[in-house]
Amino acid sequence: MLVTNHFKQRLNWWYRAWRYRMHVERPGIQFVLQNLRPGDVAIDAGAHKGAFLYWMQRAVGPEGKVIAFEPQPELARYLTDVVSASRLPHVRIENAALSQRPGIMTLKRESTLPSPGARLSAGDEAPVGQLDGQMSFEVRVEALDQALTSADRPVRLIKCDVEGHELEVFRGAKRILEQDRPLLLFECERRHHGGQSITPVFDFLERIGYTGMYLDRQRTHSLASFRPEWQDNPKSPQYVNNFAFLPRRQAA
């Protein structure tokens, strides 16, 4: 029975990874595959069910390393099991979120089930427990600058999908961003920022020497042509929420 469960987990992971590569996140995964090489170190912040993780670990190979951070315990266990069953010692799963500093924070999601929309709560807005069908619980939080050892460096690429917590993640990785100059691929949208502008995320990265672009369904474009109003309607074919930032010396 255990062998059968492991086989199903691996099959589900493989299917999800290919579905994301061909349809759901085609430009993002293409960016990963174009920029990661065997021996690289990559970070998956907000790994969820591992669609990006699959391609990241394939790209860096056994001589490289992928460190995945996933705060939802059910998903962290799933990823740990599937990585173990797939015999991928170059992949490390951390049951933790990333933020500006290490500690404990509250994660909020729509139900008791794992959710792609789970997010870290700001301040004390969400008490721990269940309320109106929602669930909040405490999770371990790490800052990337403190979470990685010298054996985990230099970092080549950081993929970040953290439902509005991007700026805190990058602030907690400032030393790595300045020293290793990794490529950044991240989701960022106003609805995850309480309807507020997402430009503070871009401003922070530009101040430390990064140049941005956005990804649509076909290719990458200069951030200068991005229009905030494109994020007004998530169902619009013009909707944009995926961005890539490169260190200026590489973007030039």
C-alpha positions as CSV (number, residue, x, y, z in Angstrom):
1,M,0.0,0.0,0.0
2,L,2.8,2.4,0.8
3,V,4.5,1.7,-2.5
4,T,1.2,2.4,-4.3
5,N,0.7,5.7,-2.4
6,H,4.2,6.8,-3.3
7,F,3.7,5.9,-6.9
8,K,0.4,8.0,-7.0
9,Q,2.2,10.9,-5.3
10,R,5.0,10.9,-7.9
11,L,2.5,10.5,-10.7
12,N,0.4,13.4,-9.4
13,W,3.5,15.6,-9.0
14,W,4.7,14.7,-12.6
15,Y,1.2,15.5,-14.0
16,R,0.9,18.8,-12.2
17,A,4.4,19.9,-13.2
18,W,3.7,19.2,-16.9
19,R,0.3,20.9,-16.7
20,Y,1.9,24.0,-15.3
21,R,4.7,24.0,-17.8
22,M,2.4,23.6,-20.8
23,H,-0.6,25.7,-19.6
24,V,-0.9,27.3,-16.2
25,E,2.6,28.9,-15.7
26,R,4.2,28.4,-19.1
27,P,6.3,31.7,-19.2
28,G,7.4,31.4,-15.6
29,I,8.6,27.8,-15.9
30,Q,10.3,28.6,-19.2
31,F,12.2,31.4,-17.4
32,V,13.3,28.9,-14.8
33,L,14.5,26.4,-17.4
34,Q,16.3,29.0,-19.4
35,N,18.2,30.4,-16.4
36,L,19.1,27.4,-14.1
37,R,22.0,25.2,-14.9
38,P,23.4,22.0,-13.4
39,G,25.1,22.8,-10.0
40,D,23.0,25.9,-9.3
41,V,21.3,26.7,-6.0
42,A,17.6,27.7,-6.2
43,I,15.1,28.8,-3.7
44,D,11.3,28.0,-3.9
45,A,9.5,30.3,-1.5
46,G,5.9,29.2,-1.3
47,A,6.3,25.8,-3.0
48,H,2.6,24.8,-2.6
49,K,2.3,21.4,-4.4
50,G,5.7,21.6,-6.1
51,A,4.9,22.4,-9.8
52,F,7.9,24.8,-10.0
53,L,9.9,22.7,-7.7
54,Y,9.8,19.8,-10.1
55,W,11.4,21.8,-12.9
56,M,13.8,23.6,-10.6
57,Q,15.3,20.4,-9.3
58,R,15.5,18.9,-12.8
59,A,17.3,22.0,-14.1
60,V,20.0,22.1,-11.3
61,G,20.4,18.3,-11.3
62,P,21.9,16.2,-8.5
63,E,25.0,18.4,-8.3
64,G,22.9,21.4,-7.5
65,K,20.4,22.2,-4.8
66,V,16.8,23.4,-4.4
67,I,15.6,24.6,-1.0
68,A,11.8,24.8,-0.8
69,F,9.9,26.7,1.9
70,E,6.2,25.8,2.4
71,P,4.5,26.9,5.7
72,Q,1.3,24.7,5.3
73,P,2.2,21.5,7.2
74,E,0.1,19.2,5.0
75,L,1.8,20.4,1.9
76,A,5.3,20.3,3.5
77,R,4.7,16.7,4.4
78,Y,3.4,15.9,0.9
79,L,6.5,17.5,-0.7
80,T,8.8,15.7,1.8
81,D,7.2,12.3,0.9
82,V,7.3,12.8,-2.8
83,V,10.8,14.1,-2.8
84,S,11.9,11.1,-0.7
85,A,10.0,8.6,-2.8
86,S,11.6,10.2,-5.9
87,R,15.1,9.9,-4.3
88,L,16.1,13.5,-4.8
89,P,18.7,14.2,-2.1
90,H,19.5,17.6,-3.7
91,V,16.0,18.9,-2.7
92,R,15.4,20.1,0.9
93,I,11.9,20.9,2.2
94,E,11.5,23.4,5.0
95,N,8.1,23.6,6.7
96,A,8.4,27.4,7.2
97,A,7.5,30.7,5.6
98,L,10.0,33.4,4.6
99,S,9.8,36.9,5.9
100,Q,11.9,39.8,7.0
101,R,13.1,38.2,10.3
102,P,12.8,34.8,11.9
103,G,10.1,34.0,14.4
104,I,6.5,32.9,14.6
105,M,3.7,34.4,12.5
106,T,0.0,33.6,11.9
107,L,-1.0,32.0,8.6
108,K,-4.5,32.5,7.4
109,R,-6.4,30.4,4.9
110,E,-10.0,29.9,3.7
111,S,-10.7,26.6,5.3
112,T,-9.1,23.7,7.2
113,L,-7.7,22.4,3.9
114,P,-4.5,23.5,2.3
115,S,-4.9,26.5,0.0
116,P,-2.9,28.3,-2.7
117,G,-4.2,31.6,-1.2
118,A,-2.9,31.0,2.3
119,R,-1.1,34.1,3.5
120,L,0.7,35.5,6.5
121,S,-1.4,37.9,8.5
122,A,-0.2,41.4,9.2
123,G,0.1,42.2,12.9
124,D,-2.6,40.7,15.2
125,E,-5.4,40.8,12.6
126,A,-6.0,37.0,12.7
127,P,-6.4,35.1,16.0
128,V,-5.4,31.5,16.0
129,G,-8.3,29.0,15.4
130,Q,-11.3,28.6,13.2
131,L,-13.8,31.4,12.5
132,D,-16.5,31.6,9.8
133,G,-15.1,28.6,7.9
134,Q,-11.6,30.2,7.9
135,M,-8.6,28.9,9.8
136,S,-5.6,30.7,11.3
137,F,-2.6,29.0,12.9
138,E,1.0,29.8,13.9
139,V,3.9,28.9,11.6
140,R,7.6,29.1,11.8
141,V,9.1,32.0,9.8
142,E,12.7,32.3,8.6
143,A,14.6,35.2,7.0
144,L,16.6,33.8,4.0
145,D,19.8,35.6,5.0
146,Q,19.8,33.6,8.3
147,A,18.2,30.4,7.0
148,L,21.0,29.6,4.5
149,T,24.5,28.4,5.3
150,S,27.6,28.9,3.3
151,A,27.0,25.5,1.7
152,D,23.7,26.8,0.3
153,R,25.4,29.7,-1.5
154,P,25.6,31.3,-3.9
155,V,22.0,31.4,-4.8
156,R,21.2,31.6,-8.5
157,L,17.4,32.0,-8.6
158,I,14.6,32.7,-6.1
159,K,11.0,31.9,-7.1
160,C,8.6,33.6,-4.8
161,D,4.8,33.1,-4.5
162,V,3.8,34.3,-1.1
163,E,0.4,36.1,-1.5
164,G,1.4,39.7,-0.8
165,H,4.4,39.1,1.5
166,E,7.0,39.6,-1.3
167,L,8.6,42.8,0.1
168,E,9.2,41.2,3.5
169,V,10.8,38.1,1.9
170,F,13.2,40.3,-0.1
171,R,14.0,42.4,2.8
172,G,14.9,39.3,4.8
173,A,17.1,38.2,1.8
174,K,18.8,41.6,1.3
175,R,22.3,40.4,2.0
176,I,21.9,37.5,-0.5
177,L,20.4,39.8,-3.1
178,E,23.3,42.2,-2.8
179,Q,26.1,39.5,-2.6
180,D,24.8,36.6,-4.8
181,R,22.7,38.7,-7.2
182,P,20.2,35.9,-7.9
183,L,17.5,36.1,-10.5
184,L,14.0,36.8,-9.1
185,L,10.7,35.3,-10.3
186,F,7.7,36.3,-8.3
187,E,3.9,36.8,-8.2
188,C,2.8,40.2,-7.1
189,E,-0.7,41.7,-7.4
190,R,-2.7,44.5,-5.7
191,R,-5.5,42.2,-4.5
192,H,-2.9,40.5,-2.2
193,H,-1.8,43.9,-1.0
194,G,-5.2,45.0,0.2
195,G,-5.7,46.9,-3.0
196,Q,-2.6,49.1,-2.4
197,S,0.1,49.8,-4.9
198,I,2.7,47.1,-5.5
199,T,5.4,49.6,-6.5
200,P,7.1,49.5,-3.1
201,V,8.2,46.0,-4.0
202,F,9.7,47.2,-7.3
203,D,11.2,50.3,-5.7
204,F,13.1,48.2,-3.1
205,L,14.6,45.9,-5.7
206,E,15.5,48.8,-8.0
207,R,17.3,50.5,-5.1
208,I,19.6,47.5,-4.6
209,G,20.4,47.3,-8.3
210,Y,17.7,45.2,-10.0
211,T,15.8,45.8,-13.3
212,G,12.3,44.4,-13.7
213,M,10.1,43.0,-16.4
214,Y,6.7,41.4,-16.4
215,L,5.6,38.1,-18.0
216,D,2.5,37.7,-20.0
217,R,1.2,34.5,-21.6
218,Q,3.8,34.7,-24.4
219,R,7.0,36.4,-23.3
220,T,8.7,39.0,-21.0
221,H,8.4,42.8,-21.4
222,S,10.1,45.8,-19.9
223,L,8.6,46.9,-16.6
224,A,8.4,50.4,-18.0
225,S,5.4,49.3,-20.1
226,F,3.5,47.7,-17.2
227,R,0.2,49.5,-16.3
228,P,-1.2,49.1,-12.8
229,E,-4.8,49.1,-14.1
230,W,-4.1,45.8,-15.8
231,Q,-4.5,44.3,-12.3
232,D,-8.1,45.6,-11.9
233,N,-9.8,42.5,-13.2
234,P,-8.1,39.1,-12.5
235,K,-10.3,37.5,-15.2
236,S,-9.1,39.9,-17.9
237,P,-6.9,38.4,-20.6
238,Q,-4.6,41.4,-20.0
239,Y,-4.2,40.6,-16.4
240,V,-0.5,40.5,-15.3
241,N,0.8,39.3,-11.9
242,N,4.1,37.6,-12.7
243,F,7.4,39.5,-12.7
244,A,11.1,38.8,-13.1
245,F,13.9,41.0,-11.8
246,L,17.5,40.7,-12.9
247,P,20.6,42.3,-11.5
248,R,21.4,45.3,-13.7
249,R,24.7,44.0,-15.0
250,Q,22.9,41.0,-16.3
251,A,19.9,42.9,-17.6
252,A,22.0,45.4,-19.5
